[in-house]
Amino acid sequence: MNGNKLISSVSKGDHSSGIFRLEMQGDGHLVSYPLEYYGVQYAYWASGTWGTGNHITLNLDDNGHLYLLNETGGNNIRNLSAAESSNDGKIYRMTFDADGIFRVYSLTLDPKGNWSVMWSSTDDKCEPKGLCGLNGYCVRNDTEADCRMPPGIRFCKFRDLESRVQEEFRSKLEQLTNGFREELGRGASGTVYKGVIPYNQKVVAVKKLEKALVEGERQFQREIKPNWEEKVEIARDIACSIHYLHDDCETQIIHCDIKPQNILMDEHCCAKISDFGLAKLSKAPDQTKTSTGIRGMRGYVAPEWHRRLPITVKADVYSFGVVLLEIICGRKCLDWSRREEEAVLEDWVYDCYEAKELGKLVGEEEEVDMRKLERMVKVGLWCIQDEPSLRSWMKKVLLMIEGTVDIPTPPSPTSFLSAI
């Protein structure tokens, strides 16, 4: 029924909660997700029955027929598996397996009978997002899934990694603040202390949380304001990383989830891309598109996710463009606390660019080379074009950021669709 879900097991022998969920959404859509991710852009299989009502049930009959039924009218709204003409003494079961794939099995009742798969939500064992964990990616080896890592990165269980990162982070903060010694002020949720970054002696404020926070604010966040040149270097590092995934890896990787939360800074303030759990691979040298039926939402997700079009490396280019504009302007891509004309960052940036008022984007307090600002804005606007073919390749994006190629005047990001 709507609102219910199945959680995969850890393995065939360990039936504790695994890393995938199959959820019957309130709109009648049966969808598979990684367990810890929410939002339609993270789905990897769906029944295609969204908007069919709030009394939808999943059914398996005596002939192995798996279907979705609208209980209100008694209508069969989608067949998932075909019914066998005769069950010949077979029994059937449906299972959301440990590998994140939904399957129907049949079993003959003779002594030598074994369970065999008669239907599955996908034949591609690399399709479930997050199968290979944090920073891993999946390659098909015949019919099996082969988990791999980018060069120089090791496999690590997510919970082990999360615990280790938190422990190291607390230790770094202890050193940064000299044991939380110098108090700067107090707030409702904690105390602010003075800290000093060792390698450049930059003074920062660190807030130590002391009270439980509401959902969405539970993770501690620390903000260090970079200057303009540091912003440009951070953008360049991110562009280099994406260019490597698209053009220099043995198998081309589409990250599919470029956003600030997946960009980490090392001790030298060098930006690194993390979390390859949702990445897609081009499985053959001449394959440049990967098909998906998943729709996205406005923000970092490229418009082709909305339109259920094939996803290419240009989806990463779009997401990078949004992140680049956030770096330039020092704000989120969506901020409904601002005036209506400023709430959506990409729209506001283009309006300022067209009106030759780029100074509004950075504020008067920041010292900025206006020629570099214009260059970075133009790069961002080319990256976020609604039409994927108008976006630059990451190699050219990197050259534009570095100032080694000329940048033509970008059109409005939505001008192509407006002309259709």
HELIX and SHEET records of a PDB file:
HELIX    1   1 VAL A   40  TYR A   42  5                                   3    
HELIX    2   2 PHE A  158  LEU A  176  1                                  19    
HELIX    3   3 TRP A  228  HIS A  243  1                                  16    
HELIX    4   4 TYR A  244  ASP A  248  3                                   5    
HELIX    5   5 PRO A  260  ASN A  262  5                                   3    
HELIX    6   6 PRO A  303  HIS A  306  1                                   4    
HELIX    7   7 LYS A  314  CYS A  329  1                                  16    
HELIX    8   8 GLU A  340  ALA A  343  1                                   4    
HELIX    9   9 LEU A  345  GLU A  354  1                                  10    
HELIX   10  10 GLY A  359  VAL A  362  1                                   4    
HELIX   11  11 MET A  370  CYS A  383  1                                  14    
HELIX   12  12 PRO A  388  LEU A  390  5                                   3    
HELIX   13  13 MET A  394  GLU A  402  1                                   9    
HELIX   14  14 SER A  415  ALA A  419  1                                   5    
SHEET    1   A 4 LYS A   5  SER A   9  0                                        
SHEET    2   A 4 SER A  17  MET A  24 -1                                        
SHEET    3   A 4 LEU A  30  PRO A  34 -1                                        
SHEET    4   A 4 TRP A  45  ALA A  46 -1                                        
SHEET    1   B 3 ILE A  56  LEU A  60  0                                        
SHEET    2   B 3 LEU A  66  ASN A  70 -1                                        
SHEET    3   B 3 ASN A  75  ASN A  79 -1                                        
SHEET    1   C 3 ILE A  91  PHE A  96  0                                        
SHEET    2   C 3 PHE A 102  LEU A 107 -1                                        
SHEET    3   C 3 SER A 116  SER A 120 -1                                        
SHEET    1   D 2 TYR A 137  ASN A 141  0                                        
SHEET    2   D 2 GLU A 144  ARG A 148 -1                                        
SHEET    1   E 3 GLU A 183  ARG A 186  0                                        
SHEET    2   E 3 GLY A 190  ILE A 197 -1                                        
SHEET    3   E 3 LYS A 202  LEU A 209 -1                                        
SHEET    1   F 2 ILE A 253  ILE A 254  0                                        
SHEET    2   F 2 LYS A 280  LEU A 281 -1                                        
SHEET    1   G 2 ILE A 263  MET A 265  0                                        
SHEET    2   G 2 ALA A 271  ILE A 273 -1                                        
END                                                                             
